Amino acid sequence: MPYFDMASSAPLHPVARQALLAALDEGWADPSRLYREGRRARLLLNASREAAAEAVGCRPDELVFTPSGTRAVYDGIAGALAGRRRAGRRLVVSAVEHSSVLHTAAAHEADGGTVTEVPVDRTGRVAPDAYAAALRDAPDGVALACLQSANHEVGTLQPVAETAEECAAAGVPLLVDAAQSLGWGPVEGNWSLLTASAHKWGGPAGVGLLAVRKGVRFRTVPPTDERESGRSPGFENLPAIVAAAASLRAVRAEAAAEAERLRGLVDRVRARVPELVPDVEVVGDPERRLPHLVTFSCLYVDGEALLHELDRAEFSVSSGSSCTSSTLTPSHVLRAMEVLSEGNVRVSLPRGTAEAEVERFLEVLPGVVAQVRERLGAPKPAEAAVAPDPVPEPEVALVVDSLGKRCPIPVIELAKVIGQVPVGGVVVVLSDDEAARLDIPAWCEMRGQTYEGERTADRGVAYRVRRRA
C-alpha cells in the first residue's frame, strides 16, 4: 500500500533500524556514570551529538537532544524569551508556522506577552522585508522571531537566510523550525536557534533536536536537571538518539539524488492533476518548495470522504481541509494563504517511492473525486460553466440558506444556483461554516465570478457573489 504522508512521519530508515538494535545492546546504561557501561553509553551519546551537529551546521556543545520536536520548539522559544526578557516580551512569528510554534505563542500571550503574526502570500511564503517591518514597527521590544525553513502543509521554502539578516540587523535572534527540511540539507543563514524532529527524516519518534548558538541569551525554564546542558531534563533515550543521528547522516548522503528523482515525480503530479480532475487548485510555491511534497484542493469535495476513498484505493495521504473528522475549521496555513480549503490533499512522497505508484495514484484520483462529487450532488463541469448573457440585466439577488451545512455544501449550492440569476445579478450565501470564508472567494476566482465581500447576518455570515460569467 503506497504511503504518501512522509510530511507527517517518515518510515523508519534501514540505517535507523540497524543503529537502534545495536544501541539497545550497547547503550542502555546511564551516560553520566563513570563505570565501564556508563562510559560506553557516553561515547555513543557524544558521537551521536557530533554527527547531528555536523548535519545541523553547529558546534556539538550547541546542540541538545529533546524528547520530541514539539518539545524542542517549546523549550527553544521559552528559553529564548526568558533569556531576553529585558529586551522585551514581543514574539514575531509567521502566520503559517507549525502548530507547536503557534501554541507556544498563545501561551506567551496568556502569560502577558505580545505576538506579531507576519502574513504570507498565496504561495505560503513570507517576505523578508515583512519581517523587517514587524521588527522595526513593533511598539515594544522584540525578544525573538520564529520562521520555519519549509512549510509542513504546502512545501513552500521560506527565505530563512534573508530573514536572518533582517533579524541580525535588528539585534533579534531567529529560531528556525527545520523539522520538514533538515533531512534534505542544512538550513542556510545566520540563524540563532534551530529545532527538528527525527521521525520526519526516518529516525525513530521521540527524539528532537534543539540547537542554540553561542552568544544567544538563553535561560532554561525550570524545572531543570544536569542532563543535556540543563536544557532538556530527564534520562536520555540513548538507543533512539543513536538511531536518529545515524539515520540523519544516511538520508543526507542520499538527499541530492533522491531529491532530484522525487522532484520529477512531484512535477508530474502538479502538472497532471489539473488536467485529470476539473476544478482543482494546486497550492504552494511551484519552484521554491520541498522536492517531495505537493498539495492541491478539489472543489465540491468532502475532504474526509476523499481521504477515506483514497485509503480504500490503498493510498495513504493527508489533508488540511476543514471537511475532515479531526477539525471543523480549515487549516491555519490554507487560511493564511487565502486559498481553497475544501477537498484538500497533501501528497508527500517518502524516499524510494516508485514511479509506478505515482502513476497509479494519478489513474485512481479522477474516479475517486468524481465519485465523491456525485455522492454530494455537486454540479458537473458542463453544468457549472454558464455562458455570459449578451446584455447585463438589472440586479437580481438570490439568497441561498446554507446555515448548518458544512464544507463543501455551501459552495456546491452556490454553484448550482449561480446560473439562475442574470449577468450582473447577485447570489447571497448564508453560512455559519468557517470554511466558507475561504472557499467562496476561491470558487469565485476559479469560476470567473466576482466576490463582493461578507457581512454579519442574524445567524452566521452572508457572502455576496455577483455573476460575471
Salt bridges, closest charged atoms under 4 A:
ASP5 OD1 - ARG346 NH2 2.91
GLU26 OE1 - ARG40 NE 3.38
ASP30 OD2 - ARG33 NE 3.35
ASP30 OD2 - ARG227 NH2 2.99
GLU37 OE2 - ARG36 NH2 3.42
GLU54 OE1 - ARG249 NH2 3.57
ASP61 OD2 - ARG59 NH2 2.68
ASP61 OD2 - LYS214 NZ 3.64
ASP75 OD1 - ARG71 NH2 3.09
ASP111 OD2 - ARG89 NH2 3.22
ASP137 OD1 - ARG136 NE 3.41
ASP140 OD1 - ARG90 NE 2.48
GLU228 OE1 - ARG49 NH1 2.80
GLU236 OE1 - ARG227 NH1 3.15
GLU254 OE2 - HIS13 NE2 3.12
GLU258 OE2 - ARG261 NH2 2.77
ASP267 OD1 - ARG289 NH2 2.26
ASP279 OD1 - ARG447 NH1 2.47
GLU281 OE2 - ARG122 NH2 2.70
ASP285 OD2 - ARG288 NE 3.35
GLU304 OE2 - HIS308 NE2 3.60
GLU309 OE2 - ARG312 NH1 3.41
GLU309 OE2 - ARG375 NH2 3.19
GLU355 OE2 - ARG268 NH1 2.87
GLU359 OE2 - ARG268 NH1 2.82
GLU359 OE1 - ARG272 NH1 3.85
ASP389 OD2 - ARG467 NH1 3.88
GLU395 OE2 - ARG464 NH2 3.12
GLU395 OE1 - ARG466 NH2 2.92
GLU413 OE2 - LYS405 NZ 2.75
ASP432 OD1 - ARG406 NH1 3.86
ASP433 OD1 - ARG406 NH1 3.81
GLU434 OE1 - ARG437 NH1 3.33
GLU452 OE1 - ARG464 NE 2.69
GLU452 OE2 - ARG466 NE 2.45
GLU454 OE2 - ARG437 NH2 2.87
